[in-house]
Amino acid sequence: MIVVYCNLVHDRKKLCPDCSRLEEYALKRIANCVYGVDKPACKGCPIHCYSPLMREEIKEVMRQAGQEMFLKHPILSIKHLIRNYKS
């Protein structure tokens, strides 16, 4: 979603430095998640592993890129919606 966001908001095909930093942070947090492969969607997770500032940044990415993701990656979007519904 970060790539889609960067393309929409910053009009770039590759990640800009800010989006690249956010992606690195998110991937590091996901890799260290206590839930592992059974990780719930962040929205419904009882443990918030992002710092408050980064959490706001990722929320903005989700808001901006969410609708575009459904058009670009419908299968992934549907899987995400199902995972959110279950948690």
C-alpha positions in Angstrom: 0.0 0.0 0.0 2.9 2.3 0.6 4.0 2.1 -3.0 0.4 2.8 -4.2 0.3 5.8 -1.7 3.6 7.2 -2.9 2.5 6.9 -6.5 -0.8 8.7 -5.8 0.3 11.4 -3.4 3.9 12.0 -4.4 3.5 11.1 -8.1 6.4 8.7 -8.0 6.8 5.2 -9.4 9.6 4.4 -6.9 9.3 5.2 -3.2 10.4 8.6 -2.1 12.8 8.8 0.9 9.9 9.4 3.4 7.8 6.5 2.1 10.9 4.3 2.0 11.6 5.1 5.6 8.0 4.3 6.5 8.1 1.0 4.6 11.4 0.0 6.4 9.8 0.8 9.8 6.6 -1.1 9.0 8.5 -4.2 7.7 10.7 -4.2 10.8 7.6 -4.0 13.1 5.8 -6.8 11.2 8.8 -9.0 11.3 8.9 -8.6 15.1 5.2 -9.1 15.7 4.4 -11.4 18.6 1.5 -13.0 16.6 3.8 -14.1 13.8 2.0 -15.6 10.8 -1.3 -15.4 12.7 -1.0 -11.6 12.9 -4.4 -9.8 12.9 -4.9 -6.6 10.9 -3.3 -3.7 12.8 -6.6 -2.0 13.2 -8.0 -4.9 15.3 -4.7 -5.8 17.1 -4.6 -5.5 20.9 -0.9 -4.6 20.8 0.1 -1.4 19.0 3.7 -1.9 18.0 4.0 1.4 16.0 5.0 4.6 17.7 2.1 7.2 17.8 3.7 9.3 15.0 4.3 6.3 12.7 0.9 5.0 13.4 -0.7 8.2 12.2 1.5 8.1 9.1 0.4 4.5 8.3 -3.2 5.4 8.9 -2.9 8.2 6.3 -1.4 5.7 3.8 -4.3 3.3 4.4 -6.8 6.1 3.9 -5.3 7.4 0.7 -4.3 4.1 -0.9 -7.2 1.9 0.2 -9.6 2.6 -2.7 -6.8 2.5 -5.2 -5.7 -0.9 -3.8 -9.1 -2.4 -4.6 -8.7 -1.5 -8.3 -5.0 -2.4 -8.6 -5.0 -5.6 -6.4 -8.6 -6.8 -5.9 -7.6 -10.3 -4.6 -5.3 -8.8 -1.9 -8.0 -6.3 -1.0 -10.7 -8.9 -0.5 -8.3 -11.0 1.6 -7.6 -8.0 3.7 -11.3 -7.2 4.2 -12.0 -10.8 5.2 -9.1 -10.8 7.7 -10.4 -7.5 9.2 -13.9 -8.9 9.4 -12.6 -12.0 11.3 -10.6 -10.0 13.8 
